Amino acid sequence: MAENQLGMEEEPEIIYIADDEGNEEEFEVIMKFEVDGSEAKYMMVAPVDPEADESDVYAFRYEEEGDDIKLFVIQDDAEWEIVEETFNTFVEEEEEEDGK
């Protein structure tokens, strides 16, 4: 998530993901993280579309090749549990910080 620096927020990272019909949709990268003991990298994204449900967050495993990013759908239940636990921990920490 963007960090505050001298009261200014960084520009959000935006990526474009093609839907099943080939139409590109705009998503904001909420967070990126790696899992300890693994080389796997994960990304949580949310739609930028103002009509989208604010609770829509999607997770992908990704690989970087230069400036290109390849996204992979998480299909393994054990892998999904790790991603979900990491995201929930992040949300809890953000809520605690906001409550201070």
C-alpha positions as CSV (number, residue, x, y, z in Angstrom):
1,M,0.0,0.0,0.0
2,A,1.2,3.5,-0.6
3,E,3.2,5.0,2.3
4,N,2.9,8.6,3.4
5,Q,6.0,10.6,3.0
6,L,5.9,14.2,4.3
7,G,2.2,14.1,4.1
8,M,2.2,13.1,0.4
9,E,0.9,9.8,-0.9
10,E,2.7,7.9,-3.7
11,E,0.8,7.4,-6.9
12,P,-1.1,4.0,-6.8
13,E,0.4,1.3,-9.0
14,I,-2.1,0.5,-11.8
15,I,-2.2,-2.7,-13.9
16,Y,-4.5,-3.8,-16.7
17,I,-5.9,-7.3,-16.7
18,A,-7.9,-8.7,-19.7
19,D,-11.2,-10.3,-18.9
20,D,-12.6,-13.5,-20.6
21,E,-13.7,-11.4,-23.6
22,G,-10.3,-9.7,-24.0
23,N,-11.4,-6.3,-22.6
24,E,-8.7,-4.8,-20.4
25,E,-9.9,-3.7,-17.0
26,E,-8.0,-1.3,-14.7
27,F,-6.9,-2.5,-11.2
28,E,-5.0,-0.9,-8.4
29,V,-2.2,-2.9,-6.8
30,I,-3.1,-3.0,-3.0
31,M,0.0,-4.9,-1.9
32,K,2.7,-7.3,-3.1
33,F,4.4,-9.8,-0.9
34,E,6.6,-12.9,-0.9
35,V,6.1,-16.0,1.2
36,D,9.0,-17.0,3.4
37,G,10.8,-20.1,2.3
38,S,9.4,-19.8,-1.3
39,E,10.3,-17.8,-4.4
40,A,6.6,-17.2,-5.1
41,K,5.5,-13.6,-5.3
42,Y,1.9,-12.5,-4.8
43,M,-0.2,-9.4,-5.6
44,M,-3.5,-8.2,-4.3
45,V,-5.5,-6.0,-6.6
46,A,-8.8,-4.1,-6.5
47,P,-10.8,-2.8,-9.5
48,V,-10.5,0.9,-10.1
49,D,-14.0,1.0,-11.7
50,P,-16.1,3.3,-9.4
51,E,-19.1,1.1,-9.9
52,A,-17.3,-2.0,-8.6
53,D,-18.0,-3.3,-5.1
54,E,-15.4,-1.8,-2.7
55,S,-14.8,-5.2,-1.1
56,D,-13.7,-6.8,-4.4
57,V,-10.0,-7.8,-4.0
58,Y,-8.3,-10.4,-6.2
59,A,-5.1,-12.3,-5.5
60,F,-2.6,-13.6,-8.1
61,R,0.8,-15.2,-8.0
62,Y,3.0,-13.3,-10.4
63,E,6.4,-13.4,-12.1
64,E,8.3,-10.4,-13.5
65,E,10.1,-10.6,-16.8
66,G,11.7,-7.2,-17.3
67,D,8.9,-4.7,-17.4
68,D,6.3,-7.4,-18.0
69,I,4.3,-9.1,-15.3
70,K,2.7,-12.5,-15.8
71,L,-0.3,-13.2,-13.5
72,F,-1.3,-16.7,-12.5
73,V,-4.6,-17.7,-10.9
74,I,-4.1,-19.3,-7.5
75,Q,-5.8,-22.8,-7.7
76,D,-4.1,-24.7,-4.9
77,D,-6.0,-24.6,-1.6
78,A,-2.9,-24.6,0.6
79,E,-1.4,-21.7,-1.5
80,W,-4.7,-19.8,-1.2
81,E,-4.7,-20.2,2.6
82,I,-1.2,-18.7,2.9
83,V,-2.3,-15.7,0.7
84,E,-5.5,-15.2,2.6
85,E,-3.8,-15.3,6.0
86,T,-1.1,-12.8,4.8
87,F,-3.8,-10.4,3.5
88,N,-5.9,-10.7,6.6
89,T,-2.9,-9.9,8.8
90,F,-2.2,-6.9,6.6
91,V,-5.8,-5.6,6.9
92,E,-5.7,-6.1,10.7
93,E,-2.4,-4.1,11.0
94,E,-3.9,-1.3,8.8
95,E,-7.0,-1.2,11.0
96,E,-4.9,-1.0,14.2
97,E,-2.8,1.8,12.7
98,D,-5.9,3.7,11.7
99,G,-7.3,3.3,15.2
100,K,-4.3,5.0,16.8
